[in-house]
Amino acid sequence: MIALIAESFAKASLQHKFSSKLIIAIRPEDAQNFGMNLYDIKDHLVHVLK
């Protein structure tokens, strides 16, 4: 879901820049509860959004 949000923001920004940055906040407790590795998510987003 995070990647989808970030990719959608990036694509929309190509057409019309309405903000210079996107902030997605994830509480550490939620990341742990859902088994999310935030470093893996960061690496994926860096790769996808090049």
mmCIF entry with sequence, helices, sheets and N, C-alpha, C, O atoms, coordinates in Angstrom:
data_MODEL
# 
_entry.id   MODEL 
# 
_entity.id                         1 
_entity.type                       polymer 
_entity.pdbx_number_of_molecules   1 
# 
_entity_poly.entity_id                      1 
_entity_poly.type                           'polypeptide(L)' 
_entity_poly.nstd_linkage                   no 
_entity_poly.nstd_monomer                   no 
_entity_poly.pdbx_seq_one_letter_code       MIALIAESFAKASLQHKFSSKLIIAIRPEDAQNFGMNLYDIKDHLVHVLK 
_entity_poly.pdbx_seq_one_letter_code_can   MIALIAESFAKASLQHKFSSKLIIAIRPEDAQNFGMNLYDIKDHLVHVLK 
_entity_poly.pdbx_strand_id                 A 
# 
loop_
_entity_poly_seq.entity_id 
_entity_poly_seq.num 
_entity_poly_seq.mon_id 
_entity_poly_seq.hetero 
1 1  MET n 
1 2  ILE n 
1 3  ALA n 
1 4  LEU n 
1 5  ILE n 
1 6  ALA n 
1 7  GLU n 
1 8  SER n 
1 9  PHE n 
1 10 ALA n 
1 11 LYS n 
1 12 ALA n 
1 13 SER n 
1 14 LEU n 
1 15 GLN n 
1 16 HIS n 
1 17 LYS n 
1 18 PHE n 
1 19 SER n 
1 20 SER n 
1 21 LYS n 
1 22 LEU n 
1 23 ILE n 
1 24 ILE n 
1 25 ALA n 
1 26 ILE n 
1 27 ARG n 
1 28 PRO n 
1 29 GLU n 
1 30 ASP n 
1 31 ALA n 
1 32 GLN n 
1 33 ASN n 
1 34 PHE n 
1 35 GLY n 
1 36 MET n 
1 37 ASN n 
1 38 LEU n 
1 39 TYR n 
1 40 ASP n 
1 41 ILE n 
1 42 LYS n 
1 43 ASP n 
1 44 HIS n 
1 45 LEU n 
1 46 VAL n 
1 47 HIS n 
1 48 VAL n 
1 49 LEU n 
1 50 LYS n 
# 
_struct_asym.id          A 
_struct_asym.entity_id   1 
# 
loop_
_struct_conf.conf_type_id 
_struct_conf.id 
_struct_conf.pdbx_PDB_helix_id 
_struct_conf.beg_label_comp_id 
_struct_conf.beg_label_asym_id 
_struct_conf.beg_label_seq_id 
_struct_conf.pdbx_beg_PDB_ins_code 
_struct_conf.end_label_comp_id 
_struct_conf.end_label_asym_id 
_struct_conf.end_label_seq_id 
_struct_conf.pdbx_end_PDB_ins_code 
_struct_conf.beg_auth_comp_id 
_struct_conf.beg_auth_asym_id 
_struct_conf.beg_auth_seq_id 
_struct_conf.end_auth_comp_id 
_struct_conf.end_auth_asym_id 
_struct_conf.end_auth_seq_id 
_struct_conf.pdbx_PDB_helix_class 
_struct_conf.details 
_struct_conf.pdbx_PDB_helix_length 
HELX_P HELX_P1 AA1 ILE A 2  ? GLN A 15 ? ILE A 2  GLN A 15 1 ? 14 
HELX_P HELX_P2 AA2 PRO A 28 ? ASN A 33 ? PRO A 28 ASN A 33 1 ? 6  
HELX_P HELX_P3 AA3 LEU A 38 ? VAL A 48 ? LEU A 38 VAL A 48 1 ? 11 
# 
_struct_conf_type.id          HELX_P 
_struct_conf_type.criteria    ? 
_struct_conf_type.reference   ? 
# 
loop_
_atom_site.group_PDB 
_atom_site.id 
_atom_site.type_symbol 
_atom_site.label_atom_id 
_atom_site.label_alt_id 
_atom_site.label_comp_id 
_atom_site.label_asym_id 
_atom_site.label_entity_id 
_atom_site.label_seq_id 
_atom_site.pdbx_PDB_ins_code 
_atom_site.Cartn_x 
_atom_site.Cartn_y 
_atom_site.Cartn_z 
_atom_site.occupancy 
_atom_site.B_iso_or_equiv 
_atom_site.pdbx_formal_charge 
_atom_site.auth_seq_id 
_atom_site.auth_comp_id 
_atom_site.auth_asym_id 
_atom_site.auth_atom_id 
_atom_site.pdbx_PDB_model_num 
ATOM 1   N N  . MET A 1 1  ? 0.828  -1.191 0.000   1.00 0.00 ? 1  MET A N  1 
ATOM 2   C CA . MET A 1 1  ? 0.000  0.000  0.000   1.00 0.00 ? 1  MET A CA 1 
ATOM 3   C C  . MET A 1 1  ? 0.875  1.259  0.000   1.00 0.00 ? 1  MET A C  1 
ATOM 4   O O  . MET A 1 1  ? 0.567  2.242  -0.674  1.00 0.00 ? 1  MET A O  1 
ATOM 5   N N  . ILE A 1 2  ? 1.956  1.212  0.758   1.00 0.00 ? 2  ILE A N  1 
ATOM 6   C CA . ILE A 1 2  ? 2.855  2.368  0.830   1.00 0.00 ? 2  ILE A CA 1 
ATOM 7   C C  . ILE A 1 2  ? 3.459  2.654  -0.539  1.00 0.00 ? 2  ILE A C  1 
ATOM 8   O O  . ILE A 1 2  ? 3.518  3.806  -0.968  1.00 0.00 ? 2  ILE A O  1 
ATOM 9   N N  . ALA A 1 3  ? 3.904  1.612  -1.220  1.00 0.00 ? 3  ALA A N  1 
ATOM 10  C CA . ALA A 1 3  ? 4.493  1.788  -2.550  1.00 0.00 ? 3  ALA A CA 1 
ATOM 11  C C  . ALA A 1 3  ? 3.463  2.353  -3.519  1.00 0.00 ? 3  ALA A C  1 
ATOM 12  O O  . ALA A 1 3  ? 3.786  3.217  -4.334  1.00 0.00 ? 3  ALA A O  1 
ATOM 13  N N  . LEU A 1 4  ? 2.237  1.876  -3.436  1.00 0.00 ? 4  LEU A N  1 
ATOM 14  C CA . LEU A 1 4  ? 1.177  2.371  -4.318  1.00 0.00 ? 4  LEU A CA 1 
ATOM 15  C C  . LEU A 1 4  ? 0.924  3.859  -4.094  1.00 0.00 ? 4  LEU A C  1 
ATOM 16  O O  . LEU A 1 4  ? 0.768  4.617  -5.051  1.00 0.00 ? 4  LEU A O  1 
ATOM 17  N N  . ILE A 1 5  ? 0.884  4.268  -2.850  1.00 0.00 ? 5  ILE A N  1 
ATOM 18  C CA . ILE A 1 5  ? 0.680  5.685  -2.530  1.00 0.00 ? 5  ILE A CA 1 
ATOM 19  C C  . ILE A 1 5  ? 1.837  6.525  -3.079  1.00 0.00 ? 5  ILE A C  1 
ATOM 20  O O  . ILE A 1 5  ? 1.616  7.561  -3.706  1.00 0.00 ? 5  ILE A O  1 
ATOM 21  N N  . ALA A 1 6  ? 3.057  6.076  -2.842  1.00 0.00 ? 6  ALA A N  1 
ATOM 22  C CA . ALA A 1 6  ? 4.230  6.826  -3.290  1.00 0.00 ? 6  ALA A CA 1 
ATOM 23  C C  . ALA A 1 6  ? 4.308  6.895  -4.815  1.00 0.00 ? 6  ALA A C  1 
ATOM 24  O O  . ALA A 1 6  ? 4.608  7.950  -5.374  1.00 0.00 ? 6  ALA A O  1 
ATOM 25  N N  . GLU A 1 7  ? 4.039  5.776  -5.486  1.00 0.00 ? 7  GLU A N  1 
ATOM 26  C CA . GLU A 1 7  ? 4.077  5.769  -6.952  1.00 0.00 ? 7  GLU A CA 1 
ATOM 27  C C  . GLU A 1 7  ? 2.987  6.661  -7.536  1.00 0.00 ? 7  GLU A C  1 
ATOM 28  O O  . GLU A 1 7  ? 3.216  7.373  -8.514  1.00 0.00 ? 7  GLU A O  1 
ATOM 29  N N  . SER A 1 8  ? 1.816  6.619  -6.939  1.00 0.00 ? 8  SER A N  1 
ATOM 30  C CA . SER A 1 8  ? 0.716  7.473  -7.394  1.00 0.00 ? 8  SER A CA 1 
ATOM 31  C C  . SER A 1 8  ? 1.071  8.945  -7.233  1.00 0.00 ? 8  SER A C  1 
ATOM 32  O O  . SER A 1 8  ? 0.796  9.750  -8.122  1.00 0.00 ? 8  SER A O  1 
ATOM 33  N N  . PHE A 1 9  ? 1.674  9.298  -6.118  1.00 0.00 ? 9  PHE A N  1 
ATOM 34  C CA . PHE A 1 9  ? 2.103  10.676 -5.879  1.00 0.00 ? 9  PHE A CA 1 
ATOM 35  C C  . PHE A 1 9  ? 3.133  11.102 -6.919  1.00 0.00 ? 9  PHE A C  1 
ATOM 36  O O  . PHE A 1 9  ? 3.047  12.197 -7.474  1.00 0.00 ? 9  PHE A O  1 
ATOM 37  N N  . ALA A 1 10 ? 4.109  10.230 -7.182  1.00 0.00 ? 10 ALA A N  1 
ATOM 38  C CA . ALA A 1 10 ? 5.165  10.553 -8.146  1.00 0.00 ? 10 ALA A CA 1 
ATOM 39  C C  . ALA A 1 10 ? 4.589  10.763 -9.538  1.00 0.00 ? 10 ALA A C  1 
ATOM 40  O O  . ALA A 1 10 ? 4.967  11.708 -10.230 1.00 0.00 ? 10 ALA A O  1 
ATOM 41  N N  . LYS A 1 11 ? 3.680  9.891  -9.953  1.00 0.00 ? 11 LYS A N  1 
ATOM 42  C CA . LYS A 1 11 ? 3.079  10.023 -11.286 1.00 0.00 ? 11 LYS A CA 1 
ATOM 43  C C  . LYS A 1 11 ? 2.241  11.295 -11.386 1.00 0.00 ? 11 LYS A C  1 
ATOM 44  O O  . LYS A 1 11 ? 2.296  11.999 -12.394 1.00 0.00 ? 11 LYS A O  1 
ATOM 45  N N  . ALA A 1 12 ? 1.472  11.587 -10.352 1.00 0.00 ? 12 ALA A N  1 
ATOM 46  C CA . ALA A 1 12 ? 0.645  12.791 -10.363 1.00 0.00 ? 12 ALA A CA 1 
ATOM 47  C C  . ALA A 1 12 ? 1.515  14.046 -10.367 1.00 0.00 ? 12 ALA A C  1 
ATOM 48  O O  . ALA A 1 12 ? 1.146  15.058 -10.962 1.00 0.00 ? 12 ALA A O  1 
ATOM 49  N N  . SER A 1 13 ? 2.655  13.980 -9.712  1.00 0.00 ? 13 SER A N  1 
ATOM 50  C CA . SER A 1 13 ? 3.550  15.140 -9.657  1.00 0.00 ? 13 SER A CA 1 
ATOM 51  C C  . SER A 1 13 ? 4.158  15.460 -11.020 1.00 0.00 ? 13 SER A C  1 
ATOM 52  O O  . SER A 1 13 ? 4.534  16.604 -11.277 1.00 0.00 ? 13 SER A O  1 
ATOM 53  N N  . LEU A 1 14 ? 4.257  14.463 -11.889 1.00 0.00 ? 14 LEU A N  1 
ATOM 54  C CA . LEU A 1 14 ? 4.778  14.713 -13.229 1.00 0.00 ? 14 LEU A CA 1 
ATOM 55  C C  . LEU A 1 14 ? 3.820  15.588 -14.035 1.00 0.00 ? 14 LEU A C  1 
ATOM 56  O O  . LEU A 1 14 ? 4.245  16.406 -14.852 1.00 0.00 ? 14 LEU A O  1 
ATOM 57  N N  . GLN A 1 15 ? 2.528  15.405 -13.795 1.00 0.00 ? 15 GLN A N  1 
ATOM 58  C CA . GLN A 1 15 ? 1.512  16.164 -14.526 1.00 0.00 ? 15 GLN A CA 1 
ATOM 59  C C  . GLN A 1 15 ? 1.284  17.540 -13.913 1.00 0.00 ? 15 GLN A C  1 
ATOM 60  O O  . GLN A 1 15 ? 1.168  18.536 -14.628 1.00 0.00 ? 15 GLN A O  1 
ATOM 61  N N  . HIS A 1 16 ? 1.222  17.586 -12.610 1.00 0.00 ? 16 HIS A N  1 
ATOM 62  C CA . HIS A 1 16 ? 0.943  18.845 -11.914 1.00 0.00 ? 16 HIS A CA 1 
ATOM 63  C C  . HIS A 1 16 ? 1.575  18.779 -10.530 1.00 0.00 ? 16 HIS A C  1 
ATOM 64  O O  . HIS A 1 16 ? 1.157  17.979 -9.693  1.00 0.00 ? 16 HIS A O  1 
ATOM 65  N N  . LYS A 1 17 ? 2.561  19.600 -10.290 1.00 0.00 ? 17 LYS A N  1 
ATOM 66  C CA . LYS A 1 17 ? 3.259  19.583 -9.001  1.00 0.00 ? 17 LYS A CA 1 
ATOM 67  C C  . LYS A 1 17 ? 2.455  20.400 -7.991  1.00 0.00 ? 17 LYS A C  1 
ATOM 68  O O  . LYS A 1 17 ? 2.409  21.629 -8.056  1.00 0.00 ? 17 LYS A O  1 
ATOM 69  N N  . PHE A 1 18 ? 1.833  19.697 -7.072  1.00 0.00 ? 18 PHE A N  1 
ATOM 70  C CA . PHE A 1 18 ? 1.030  20.358 -6.056  1.00 0.00 ? 18 PHE A CA 1 
ATOM 71  C C  . PHE A 1 18 ? 1.713  20.361 -4.696  1.00 0.00 ? 18 PHE A C  1 
ATOM 72  O O  . PHE A 1 18 ? 1.248  21.014 -3.762  1.00 0.00 ? 18 PHE A O  1 
ATOM 73  N N  . SER A 1 19 ? 2.826  19.622 -4.587  1.00 0.00 ? 19 SER A N  1 
ATOM 74  C CA . SER A 1 19 ? 3.612  19.604 -3.362  1.00 0.00 ? 19 SER A CA 1 
ATOM 75  C C  . SER A 1 19 ? 5.020  19.144 -3.713  1.00 0.00 ? 19 SER A C  1 
ATOM 76  O O  . SER A 1 19 ? 5.207  18.384 -4.664  1.00 0.00 ? 19 SER A O  1 
ATOM 77  N N  . SER A 1 20 ? 5.995  19.593 -2.963  1.00 0.00 ? 20 SER A N  1 
ATOM 78  C CA . SER A 1 20 ? 7.380  19.215 -3.258  1.00 0.00 ? 20 SER A CA 1 
ATOM 79  C C  . SER A 1 20 ? 7.798  17.926 -2.561  1.00 0.00 ? 20 SER A C  1 
ATOM 80  O O  . SER A 1 20 ? 8.850  17.368 -2.873  1.00 0.00 ? 20 SER A O  1 
ATOM 81  N N  . LYS A 1 21 ? 6.983  17.445 -1.617  1.00 0.00 ? 21 LYS A N  1 
ATOM 82  C CA . LYS A 1 21 ? 7.336  16.199 -0.950  1.00 0.00 ? 21 LYS A CA 1 
ATOM 83  C C  . LYS A 1 21 ? 6.095  15.492 -0.417  1.00 0.00 ? 21 LYS A C  1 
ATOM 84  O O  . LYS A 1 21 ? 5.042  16.091 -0.200  1.00 0.00 ? 21 LYS A O  1 
ATOM 85  N N  . LEU A 1 22 ? 6.271  14.205 -0.221  1.00 0.00 ? 22 LEU A N  1 
ATOM 86  C CA . LEU A 1 22 ? 5.219  13.356 0.336   1.00 0.00 ? 22 LEU A CA 1 
ATOM 87  C C  . LEU A 1 22 ? 5.763  12.742 1.620   1.00 0.00 ? 22 LEU A C  1 
ATOM 88  O O  . LEU A 1 22 ? 6.868  12.198 1.635   1.00 0.00 ? 22 LEU A O  1 
ATOM 89  N N  . ILE A 1 23 ? 5.003  12.827 2.672   1.00 0.00 ? 23 ILE A N  1 
ATOM 90  C CA . ILE A 1 23 ? 5.400  12.222 3.942   1.00 0.00 ? 23 ILE A CA 1 
ATOM 91  C C  . ILE A 1 23 ? 4.383  11.132 4.275   1.00 0.00 ? 23 ILE A C  1 
ATOM 92  O O  . ILE A 1 23 ? 3.184  11.387 4.382   1.00 0.00 ? 23 ILE A O  1 
ATOM 93  N N  . ILE A 1 24 ? 4.892  9.922  4.434   1.00 0.00 ? 24 ILE A N  1 
ATOM 94  C CA . ILE A 1 24 ? 4.057  8.799  4.852   1.00 0.00 ? 24 ILE A CA 1 
ATOM 95  C C  . ILE A 1 24 ? 4.533  8.413  6.242   1.00 0.00 ? 24 ILE A C  1 
ATOM 96  O O  . ILE A 1 24 ? 5.673  7.981  6.413   1.00 0.00 ? 24 ILE A O  1 
ATOM 97  N N  . ALA A 1 25 ? 3.677  8.565  7.223   1.00 0.00 ? 25 ALA A N  1 
ATOM 98  C CA . ALA A 1 25 ? 4.044  8.278  8.611   1.00 0.00 ? 25 ALA A CA 1 
ATOM 99  C C  . ALA A 1 25 ? 3.550  6.895  9.011   1.00 0.00 ? 25 ALA A C  1 
ATOM 100 O O  . ALA A 1 25 ? 2.384  6.548  8.821   1.00 0.00 ? 25 ALA A O  1 
ATOM 101 N N  . ILE A 1 26 ? 4.471  6.119  9.569   1.00 0.00 ? 26 ILE A N  1 
ATOM 102 C CA . ILE A 1 26 ? 4.138  4.785  10.065  1.00 0.00 ? 26 ILE A CA 1 
ATOM 103 C C  . ILE A 1 26 ? 4.662  4.685  11.495  1.00 0.00 ? 26 ILE A C  1 
ATOM 104 O O  . ILE A 1 26 ? 5.854  4.855  11.749  1.00 0.00 ? 26 ILE A O  1 
ATOM 105 N N  . ARG A 1 27 ? 3.767  4.410  12.402  1.00 0.00 ? 27 ARG A N  1 
ATOM 106 C CA . ARG A 1 27 ? 4.193  4.261  13.794  1.00 0.00 ? 27 ARG A CA 1 
ATOM 107 C C  . ARG A 1 27 ? 5.016  2.984  13.936  1.00 0.00 ? 27 ARG A C  1 
ATOM 108 O O  . ARG A 1 27 ? 4.657  1.952  13.370  1.00 0.00 ? 27 ARG A O  1 
ATOM 109 N N  . PRO A 1 28 ? 6.106  3.042  14.679  1.00 0.00 ? 28 PRO A N  1 
ATOM 110 C CA . PRO A 1 28 ? 6.928  1.841  14.869  1.00 0.00 ? 28 PRO A CA 1 
ATOM 111 C C  . PRO A 1 28 ? 6.122  0.647  15.399  1.00 0.00 ? 28 PRO A C  1 
ATOM 112 O O  . PRO A 1 28 ? 6.377  -0.498 15.023  1.00 0.00 ? 28 PRO A O  1 
ATOM 113 N N  . GLU A 1 29 ? 5.159  0.923  16.266  1.00 0.00 ? 29 GLU A N  1 
ATOM 114 C CA . GLU A 1 29 ? 4.323  -0.158 16.802  1.00 0.00 ? 29 GLU A CA 1 
ATOM 115 C C  . GLU A 1 29 ? 3.523  -0.837 15.693  1.00 0.00 ? 29 GLU A C  1 
ATOM 116 O O  . GLU A 1 29 ? 3.373  -2.059 15.689  1.00 0.00 ? 29 GLU A O  1 
ATOM 117 N N  . ASP A 1 30 ? 3.009  -0.037 14.750  1.00 0.00 ? 30 ASP A N  1 
ATOM 118 C CA . ASP A 1 30 ? 2.250  -0.600 13.638  1.00 0.00 ? 30 ASP A CA 1 
ATOM 119 C C  . ASP A 1 30 ? 3.156  -1.412 12.720  1.00 0.00 ? 30 ASP A C  1 
ATOM 120 O O  . ASP A 1 30 ? 2.767  -2.481 12.247  1.00 0.00 ? 30 ASP A O  1 
ATOM 121 N N  . ALA A 1 31 ? 4.349  -0.915 12.470  1.00 0.00 ? 31 ALA A N  1 
ATOM 122 C CA . ALA A 1 31 ? 5.294  -1.655 11.629  1.00 0.00 ? 31 ALA A CA 1 
ATOM 123 C C  . ALA A 1 31 ? 5.597  -3.003 12.265  1.00 0.00 ? 31 ALA A C  1 
ATOM 124 O O  . ALA A 1 31 ? 5.650  -4.021 11.576  1.00 0.00 ? 31 ALA A O  1 
ATOM 125 N N  . GLN A 1 32 ? 5.791  -3.011 13.558  1.00 0.00 ? 32 GLN A N  1 
ATOM 126 C CA . GLN A 1 32 ? 6.089  -4.260 14.256  1.00 0.00 ? 32 GLN A CA 1 
ATOM 127 C C  . GLN A 1 32 ? 4.873  -5.188 14.254  1.00 0.00 ? 32 GLN A C  1 
ATOM 128 O O  . GLN A 1 32 ? 5.005  -6.384 13.992  1.00 0.00 ? 32 GLN A O  1 
ATOM 129 N N  . ASN A 1 33 ? 3.707  -4.649 14.541  1.00 0.00 ? 33 ASN A N  1 
ATOM 130 C CA . ASN A 1 33 ? 2.487  -5.468 14.601  1.00 0.00 ? 33 ASN A CA 1 
ATOM 131 C C  . ASN A 1 33 ? 2.153  -6.116 13.261  1.00 0.00 ? 33 ASN A C  1 
ATOM 132 O O  . ASN A 1 33 ? 1.630  -7.230 13.220  1.00 0.00 ? 33 ASN A O  1 
ATOM 133 N N  . PHE A 1 34 ? 2.458  -5.414 12.152  1.00 0.00 ? 34 PHE A N  1 
ATOM 134 C CA . PHE A 1 34 ? 2.133  -5.937 10.828  1.00 0.00 ? 34 PHE A CA 1 
ATOM 135 C C  . PHE A 1 34 ? 3.339  -6.586 10.147  1.00 0.00 ? 34 PHE A C  1 
ATOM 136 O O  . PHE A 1 34 ? 3.266  -6.963 8.978   1.00 0.00 ? 34 PHE A O  1 
ATOM 137 N N  . GLY A 1 35 ? 4.446  -6.717 10.878  1.00 0.00 ? 35 GLY A N  1 
ATOM 138 C CA . GLY A 1 35 ? 5.623  -7.385 10.338  1.00 0.00 ? 35 GLY A CA 1 
ATOM 139 C C  . GLY A 1 35 ? 6.270  -6.640 9.181   1.00 0.00 ? 35 GLY A C  1 
ATOM 140 O O  . GLY A 1 35 ? 6.788  -7.258 8.251   1.00 0.00 ? 35 GLY A O  1 
ATOM 141 N N  . MET A 1 36 ? 6.239  -5.313 9.238   1.00 0.00 ? 36 MET A N  1 
ATOM 142 C CA . MET A 1 36 ? 6.809  -4.500 8.167   1.00 0.00 ? 36 MET A CA 1 
ATOM 143 C C  . MET A 1 36 ? 8.271  -4.188 8.474   1.00 0.00 ? 36 MET A C  1 
ATOM 144 O O  . MET A 1 36 ? 8.611  -3.809 9.595   1.00 0.00 ? 36 MET A O  1 
ATOM 145 N N  . ASN A 1 37 ? 9.123  -4.348 7.481   1.00 0.00 ? 37 ASN A N  1 
ATOM 146 C CA . ASN A 1 37 ? 10.518 -3.955 7.609   1.00 0.00 ? 37 ASN A CA 1 
ATOM 147 C C  . ASN A 1 37 ? 10.666 -2.603 6.918   1.00 0.00 ? 37 ASN A C  1 
ATOM 148 O O  . ASN A 1 37 ? 10.643 -2.529 5.689   1.00 0.00 ? 37 ASN A O  1 
ATOM 149 N N  . LEU A 1 38 ? 10.815 -1.554 7.687   1.00 0.00 ? 38 LEU A N  1 
ATOM 150 C CA . LEU A 1 38 ? 10.846 -0.200 7.128   1.00 0.00 ? 38 LEU A CA 1 
ATOM 151 C C  . LEU A 1 38 ? 12.056 0.021  6.235   1.00 0.00 ? 38 LEU A C  1 
ATOM 152 O O  . LEU A 1 38 ? 11.993 0.828  5.307   1.00 0.00 ? 38 LEU A O  1 
ATOM 153 N N  . TYR A 1 39 ? 13.153 -0.675 6.493   1.00 0.00 ? 39 TYR A N  1 
ATOM 154 C CA . TYR A 1 39 ? 14.332 -0.553 5.629   1.00 0.00 ? 39 TYR A CA 1 
ATOM 155 C C  . TYR A 1 39 ? 14.057 -1.162 4.256   1.00 0.00 ? 39 TYR A C  1 
ATOM 156 O O  . TYR A 1 39 ? 14.486 -0.620 3.238   1.00 0.00 ? 39 TYR A O  1 
ATOM 157 N N  . ASP A 1 40 ? 13.343 -2.286 4.227   1.00 0.00 ? 40 ASP A N  1 
ATOM 158 C CA . ASP A 1 40 ? 12.976 -2.897 2.942   1.00 0.00 ? 40 ASP A CA 1 
ATOM 159 C C  . ASP A 1 40 ? 12.041 -1.986 2.150   1.00 0.00 ? 40 ASP A C  1 
ATOM 160 O O  . ASP A 1 40 ? 12.164 -1.863 0.932   1.00 0.00 ? 40 ASP A O  1 
ATOM 161 N N  . ILE A 1 41 ? 11.115 -1.356 2.849   1.00 0.00 ? 41 ILE A N  1 
ATOM 162 C CA . ILE A 1 41 ? 10.189 -0.431 2.181   1.00 0.00 ? 41 ILE A CA 1 
ATOM 163 C C  . ILE A 1 41 ? 10.953 0.749  1.604   1.00 0.00 ? 41 ILE A C  1 
ATOM 164 O O  . ILE A 1 41 ? 10.705 1.153  0.468   1.00 0.00 ? 41 ILE A O  1 
ATOM 165 N N  . LYS A 1 42 ? 11.873 1.301  2.371   1.00 0.00 ? 42 LYS A N  1 
ATOM 166 C CA . LYS A 1 42 ? 12.694 2.425  1.891   1.00 0.00 ? 42 LYS A CA 1 
ATOM 167 C C  . LYS A 1 42 ? 13.489 2.024  0.659   1.00 0.00 ? 42 LYS A C  1 
ATOM 168 O O  . LYS A 1 42 ? 13.508 2.758  -0.329  1.00 0.00 ? 42 LYS A O  1 
ATOM 169 N N  . ASP A 1 43 ? 14.143 0.872  0.702   1.00 0.00 ? 43 ASP A N  1 
ATOM 170 C CA . ASP A 1 43 ? 14.925 0.401  -0.437  1.00 0.00 ? 43 ASP A CA 1 
ATOM 171 C C  . ASP A 1 43 ? 14.052 0.219  -1.677  1.00 0.00 ? 43 ASP A C  1 
ATOM 172 O O  . ASP A 1 43 ? 14.453 0.580  -2.783  1.00 0.00 ? 43 ASP A O  1 
ATOM 173 N N  . HIS A 1 44 ? 12.873 -0.334 -1.491  1.00 0.00 ? 44 HIS A N  1 
ATOM 174 C CA . HIS A 1 44 ? 11.948 -0.529 -2.608  1.00 0.00 ? 44 HIS A CA 1 
ATOM 175 C C  . HIS A 1 44 ? 11.543 0.807  -3.219  1.00 0.00 ? 44 HIS A C  1 
ATOM 176 O O  . HIS A 1 44 ? 11.539 0.960  -4.440  1.00 0.00 ? 44 HIS A O  1 
ATOM 177 N N  . LEU A 1 45 ? 11.204 1.770  -2.374  1.00 0.00 ? 45 LEU A N  1 
ATOM 178 C CA . LEU A 1 45 ? 10.766 3.067  -2.877  1.00 0.00 ? 45 LEU A CA 1 
ATOM 179 C C  . LEU A 1 45 ? 11.890 3.803  -3.596  1.00 0.00 ? 45 LEU A C  1 
ATOM 180 O O  . LEU A 1 45 ? 11.654 4.448  -4.618  1.00 0.00 ? 45 LEU A O  1 
ATOM 181 N N  . VAL A 1 46 ? 13.091 3.712  -3.079  1.00 0.00 ? 46 VAL A N  1 
ATOM 182 C CA . VAL A 1 46 ? 14.240 4.347  -3.744  1.00 0.00 ? 46 VAL A CA 1 
ATOM 183 C C  . VAL A 1 46 ? 14.411 3.754  -5.133  1.00 0.00 ? 46 VAL A C  1 
ATOM 184 O O  . VAL A 1 46 ? 14.667 4.481  -6.093  1.00 0.00 ? 46 VAL A O  1 
ATOM 185 N N  . HIS A 1 47 ? 14.273 2.445  -5.246  1.00 0.00 ? 47 HIS A N  1 
ATOM 186 C CA . HIS A 1 47 ? 14.414 1.763  -6.537  1.00 0.00 ? 47 HIS A CA 1 
ATOM 187 C C  . HIS A 1 47 ? 13.287 2.138  -7.504  1.00 0.00 ? 47 HIS A C  1 
ATOM 188 O O  . HIS A 1 47 ? 13.542 2.449  -8.668  1.00 0.00 ? 47 HIS A O  1 
ATOM 189 N N  . VAL A 1 48 ? 12.060 2.108  -7.025  1.00 0.00 ? 48 VAL A N  1 
ATOM 190 C CA . VAL A 1 48 ? 10.894 2.351  -7.884  1.00 0.00 ? 48 VAL A CA 1 
ATOM 191 C C  . VAL A 1 48 ? 10.785 3.803  -8.323  1.00 0.00 ? 48 VAL A C  1 
ATOM 192 O O  . VAL A 1 48 ? 10.351 4.082  -9.440  1.00 0.00 ? 48 VAL A O  1 
ATOM 193 N N  . LEU A 1 49 ? 11.170 4.721  -7.462  1.00 0.00 ? 49 LEU A N  1 
ATOM 194 C CA . LEU A 1 49 ? 10.940 6.137  -7.749  1.00 0.00 ? 49 LEU A CA 1 
ATOM 195 C C  . LEU A 1 49 ? 12.140 6.835  -8.387  1.00 0.00 ? 49 LEU A C  1 
ATOM 196 O O  . LEU A 1 49 ? 12.184 8.065  -8.414  1.00 0.00 ? 49 LEU A O  1 
ATOM 197 N N  . LYS A 1 50 ? 13.101 6.092  -8.895  1.00 0.00 ? 50 LYS A N  1 
ATOM 198 C CA . LYS A 1 50 ? 14.249 6.704  -9.576  1.00 0.00 ? 50 LYS A CA 1 
ATOM 199 C C  . LYS A 1 50 ? 13.823 7.419  -10.816 1.00 0.00 ? 50 LYS A C  1 
ATOM 200 O O  . LYS A 1 50 ? 14.658 7.993  -11.515 1.00 0.00 ? 50 LYS A O  1 
# 
